[in-house]
């Protein structure tokens, strides 16, 4: 008899390659950038000093830390309405990591960003665990290039 993990794998494998859509827009303001700088102790002027950034940076405004944009994936992905089917016996989902992350375009202060997702891979790791890989793209409103693209792996654990 198949386990809950194996049944979920079969269900999710049929969705592999599916575009899960885009989430809601989110404004990246200076207060958020400053808070992230304080937590990470990364106070490089291009992030926290608007006057110096206006004078010396190629963007003429402060920009979000790349890792701030990456860390926002948790919030941004929660606004994507992926409509996954119910999965029996699902106990939890764990952040397993990233297979690939690329920071393509800086997020300027005051910009709006949102995430879009493609379910790019489904792997059965053992009878009680399935790995989902989502290719996440963080778009910047009004920009032709995204802020980042990342392959995010989530481990689903089943009872």
C-alpha positions in Angstrom: 0.0 0.0 0.0 1.3 3.5 -0.9 2.3 5.9 1.8 0.9 9.4 2.1 4.2 10.7 0.8 4.1 8.5 -2.2 0.5 9.4 -3.0 1.3 13.1 -2.7 4.3 12.6 -5.0 2.1 11.1 -7.7 -0.4 14.0 -7.3 2.2 16.7 -7.4 4.3 15.1 -10.1 1.3 15.6 -12.4 1.6 19.3 -11.8 5.3 19.6 -12.5 6.1 22.4 -14.9 2.9 24.3 -13.9 3.0 28.1 -13.8 1.5 28.9 -10.3 1.0 32.6 -11.1 2.0 35.8 -9.4 1.4 37.2 -6.0 0.6 40.7 -4.7 2.8 43.7 -5.1 4.8 44.8 -2.0 6.6 48.2 -1.6 10.2 48.1 -0.4 10.7 51.4 1.5 13.7 52.9 3.3 12.5 51.8 6.7 12.5 48.1 5.7 16.0 48.5 4.1 17.3 50.2 7.3 15.8 47.5 9.5 17.4 44.8 7.5 20.7 46.6 7.6 20.5 46.8 11.4 19.7 43.1 11.7 22.4 41.9 9.4 24.9 44.7 10.3 25.3 45.5 6.6 25.3 49.3 6.5 26.9 49.9 3.2 26.0 53.3 1.9 24.2 52.1 -1.2 21.5 50.7 1.2 21.3 53.2 4.0 22.6 56.6 3.0 20.3 58.4 0.5 22.6 61.4 0.1 25.8 59.4 -0.6 23.9 57.0 -2.9 22.6 60.0 -4.9 26.1 61.2 -5.3 28.1 58.0 -5.8 25.9 55.1 -6.8 24.9 54.4 -10.4 21.2 54.2 -9.4 21.3 57.6 -7.6 19.0 56.2 -4.9 19.4 53.5 -2.2 18.8 49.9 -3.1 17.6 46.9 -1.1 20.1 44.3 -0.1 20.0 41.3 -2.4 19.5 39.1 0.7 16.6 41.3 1.8 14.9 40.6 -1.5 15.6 36.9 -1.2 14.3 36.9 2.4 11.0 38.4 1.2 10.2 35.3 -0.8 8.5 33.8 2.3 6.0 36.7 2.4 5.8 37.2 -1.4 5.2 33.5 -2.1 2.4 33.4 0.5 0.4 35.7 -1.7 0.5 33.4 -4.7 -2.7 31.4 -5.1 -1.2 28.2 -6.3 -4.3 26.0 -5.6 -2.4 22.8 -4.8 -4.7 19.9 -4.1 -5.2 18.7 -0.6 -2.5 16.3 0.5 -3.4 13.6 3.1 -1.1 13.2 6.1 0.9 16.4 5.5 2.6 17.2 8.8 4.8 20.2 7.8 6.7 21.9 5.1 10.4 22.8 5.7 12.7 25.3 3.9 15.3 22.9 2.5 17.3 25.5 0.7 18.1 26.9 -2.7 19.7 25.2 -5.7 20.3 28.4 -7.5 20.0 32.1 -6.8 20.8 35.0 -9.1 20.5 38.7 -8.3 19.8 40.2 -11.7 18.5 43.8 -11.1 18.7 46.0 -7.9 15.5 46.9 -6.1 15.5 50.7 -5.8 13.9 52.2 -2.7 10.2 52.8 -3.2 9.9 50.1 -5.8 7.1 47.5 -5.8 8.0 43.9 -6.1 6.1 40.6 -6.4 6.9 37.0 -6.9 5.8 34.5 -9.5 6.3 30.8 -9.3 6.7 27.7 -11.5 6.6 24.3 -9.9 9.7 23.1 -11.6 10.5 19.8 -10.0 8.9 17.2 -7.7 11.0 14.5 -6.1 10.1 11.6 -3.8 13.0 11.6 -1.2 11.7 8.7 0.9 8.2 7.3 1.6 7.4 10.2 3.9 9.1 13.1 2.2 8.7 15.0 -1.1 10.8 17.8 -2.3 9.1 20.6 -4.3 11.4 22.9 -6.3 9.8 26.2 -7.3 11.5 28.6 -9.7 10.7 31.9 -8.1 11.1 35.2 -10.0 10.8 38.5 -8.2 9.6 41.1 -10.6 10.1 44.9 -10.1 7.1 47.0 -11.2 8.1 49.0 -14.3 11.4 47.2 -14.9 12.1 44.8 -17.8 14.5 42.6 -15.8 13.5 40.8 -12.5 15.3 41.5 -9.2 16.1 37.8 -8.8 15.5 34.3 -9.9 15.9 31.4 -7.5 15.2 27.7 -7.4 13.7 27.2 -3.9 13.4 23.7 -2.5 10.7 22.9 0.1 10.6 19.5 1.9 7.1 18.2 2.6 6.9 15.7 5.4 4.1 13.2 5.7 2.8 11.0 8.5 
